[in-house]
Structures are given as C-alpha cells and as structure tokens.
Amino acid sequence: MKIAVLKESAAGETRCAAIPETVKKFSALGGTVAIERGAGEAASITDAEYEAAGAQLGSRAEVLKDARAILCVSGPDAAALDGAGKGTMLVGALDPAGRRAAIDGYAAAGLEALAMEWMPRISRAQSMDVLSSQSNLAGYKAVIEAAALYGRAFPMMMTAAGTVSPAKVFVMGVGVAGLQAIATARRLGAQVSATDVRSATREQILSLGAKPIFVENVAGIEGEGAGGYATEMSPEYQQAQAELVSSHIAKQDIVITTALIPGKPAPRLISDAQLATMRSGSVIVDLAAEAGGNVEGCVAGEAVRRHGVTIIGARNLARSLPADASALFARNLYNFLSAFWDKDAGAVVLPDDDELVKGIRLTQDGKVVHERLLA
Ligand code: NAD
C-alpha cells in the first residue's frame, strides 16, 4: 500500500502529517511512504531525513500517483489532489464542520475522506486523538505566550534588592489544554488556581498542586460529564459562576481560558466589567477564541488591550510548535491506520461497522455518508 504525504498548503500551517519515525513504522508493516518534497521543512525535518527513513520523495503528482491513502494535517481542496485515484483515503484534520464545500468536493472526486477530529473519545482511540495531542501543546504554549507578554516574573524571587512576588495564574476550563496549562504555570513557579463545571476535574486540579475554585451553591456536572464533555449550564449556574469569577479574577495576573462546549459557541466566562477589575499589565490568553471566545472583547488571531489588560485571541497554537505538533499528529495517524492494517491484504481495511470508522468517515463512493453532515 502506497501512502502519500502532502506538503501542507493551508495559510499558516507548519506541521507535517508524517515524521521519519512513522515512515519507518509504515514500512515495517509493509507499506511504502511517498513524501512531497519540502513537506517537513517548516517542522525542521529535511527531505534527507525522510529518505534515510525509507521514504520516496517526489512532486505532488508523483506522490499521489497510485497512492491508496493521502495523509495531511489541514485538509487541502479536492482540486489540489488531482491525480488521486477513486477510493483513495484522505486522512487528516479535515474540519468537516467548517469546510462543508471542501467535503462535498472530496465526495465528487471519489475520495474517502476521514476526519481525525471526529474520532470517538473512547479508550481504544486515545492514541489516535488529534484534538488531545494538539490541545496539550496549545495549553503549554498559552502559558509561555502569557509569560512572554507579562511585564513581571512568574516565580517568586528573593533577591538582595527585594522580593519579586509570584504571578497568580487562573485556568478556566480544565480539559486537556487546561491541565497542561496548570502544569506549565506551576513549573514556572506561579500560584495557580483553576475552575471547571465538571466535578471530576477537582481532583485533577489538586493533583497538579493548584487550587480548585468551584461554584458550590449550584450543582455543576457530576463526574466527567457525557463523553467527558461539558454542556451549556443553567442560568442559575451561570449567575453563580459569574459571581465567583468576579470575586476571584481581580486578584489574578494571568488568566488562561479553554472552555468549550461541543457544537455550541464557547461559554462567556469573563465580562468587560470583570476585566476592568484586573490589575493593569495582566494578560489573558483565550484558547476558545475561534469558537467565539470565553472573554468579552477577544478577537481571534489578535492581541487586544482593554482596561490595561492584554487579551490574546489564540488561534491554533500547536502550529507554533511544529516539530512536536507534527510528531504527535503523525503518531495519531499511524496509530489509527496501523490498527486497521490487514496483513493478508498488505493494506488498511476499514470495516463499515467499526465505531471509529463510523465516527470519522465523511465520504465514500462519491457520496457524503456521515450522519452529522446529512442531518
Ligand atoms: P473541551 O476542549 O471540550 O473543553 C475544555 C474544558 O472546558 C472542559 O474541561 C469543559 O468541562 C470546560 N468547560 C466547558 N464549559 C465551561 C464553563 N462554562 N466553565 C468552566 N469550564 C467549562 O475539553 P477537552 O479538553 O476536549 O476534554 C474533555 C474531556 O474529555 C476530558 O475529561 C478529557 O479527559 C476527556 N478526553 C477523553 C479522551 C478519550 O478517552 N479518548 C480523549 C480526550 C479527552
């Protein structure tokens, strides 16, 4: 089975869907990997390193010819895949919710589009979960960006000229990104507190040495929540949460917000009035910016200053760590494809009735087939 790896063409994309390690692993299974020249450049992987791992390097037309699967990070338009045969799998973060026209294009081109971000969040699929692998890096980078813009130090320092106080960091939303943000801020020496609506996160916050800040008088979501996800909260809860945030946020220097609700706009967690109570020079990184933002006034892709507070509308922070982001993403893809490798056929065979396959298959035999896209 020939597997093609594209040089990414989306604006700002720095990652690559394969690394030398996954090239070797696909070869060990019996596959061949063809990589478009320069595909790893932005992630600091040279063509020579791919070649040494056993890949064939070529032009896009050369790598697409006879490929049975195409690996990508951001989905290209079908027109850019001219030369790919009917039934070829296209595997990557295809953004089915935001790029419907492109998905229709894959169907028209006869490609079998597989959207990795719709991988079911069950134990079996943990190692294939691109949302988690990239969120983890984003949570880390959010703290690093905040630290870079903050005009004070994170750790407490006792010097001959006096003491520097530790930064107070508040993490709102303790999923994958939030947990990594807590861990990173702690390592930098900050005093960290965190909140979530799911009660299961309280233990996780404590285990990372941070202080849980929870709404106590109105019930939140028991345990993990359905599929580990939060839902929209009742008006009573929102009111209680707003009061809690108001009393806490004025004492914080850095806030990292990560709260998301699948299929809904991001919940508004910080109002303009609450911002105005923060000390001038404070920094907020809003990781939910692309979903509408947790912070009033946040602009996706920009840093804005309101009431002396810098609000960064973070966008795809994993792209700013291209080497690690590529490595994790590439392993997610390998873990998925190798789980369905059929030794006798010497190729990936995706059973129609498999939960993972049903979760991510968008198009097949010239048609859009995913129920979420047909609804
Ligand atoms: P997410 O990105 O959907 O949301 C981030 C966090 O924001 C969540 O913790 C959510 O509870 C929180 N949130 C939502 N609304 C909020 C509000 N109003 N106020 C405060 N916080 C709010 O979440 P995620 O990072 O994708 O992770 C969600 C869960 O899924 C976690 O429990 C994680 O462990 C689990 N998970 C499981 C698997 C797997 O089993 N394969 C993979 C990844 C994640």
Boltz pocket constraint, residues with backbone or C-beta under 6 A from the ligand:
constraints:
  - pocket:
      binder: B
      contacts: [[A, 120], [A, 121], [A, 122], [A, 123], [A, 125], [A, 126], [A, 129], [A, 131], [A, 132], [A, 135], [A, 172], [A, 173], [A, 174], [A, 175], [A, 176], [A, 177], [A, 178], [A, 195], [A, 196], [A, 197], [A, 198], [A, 224], [A, 227], [A, 228], [A, 229], [A, 230], [A, 231], [A, 233], [A, 258], [A, 259], [A, 260], [A, 261], [A, 262], [A, 267], [A, 269]]
      max_distance: 6.0
